[in-house]
């Protein structure tokens, strides 16, 4: 089996904060895209970057 080590509460709290901030950023971009019907390359690049950040955070578990 795999040894599962608990994440210290302070690290878990920071991860949650960062993921929440990333989610908020993605939601803001989605609101603009839904409002205008358009989304720019910069926005798509930002979303890709945020998805990568999320993936790296999830992999730390």
Secondary structure by P-SEA (a helix, b strand, c coil): ccccccccaaaaaaaaaaaaaaaaaaaaaaaaaaacccccaaaaaaaaaaaaaaaaaaaac
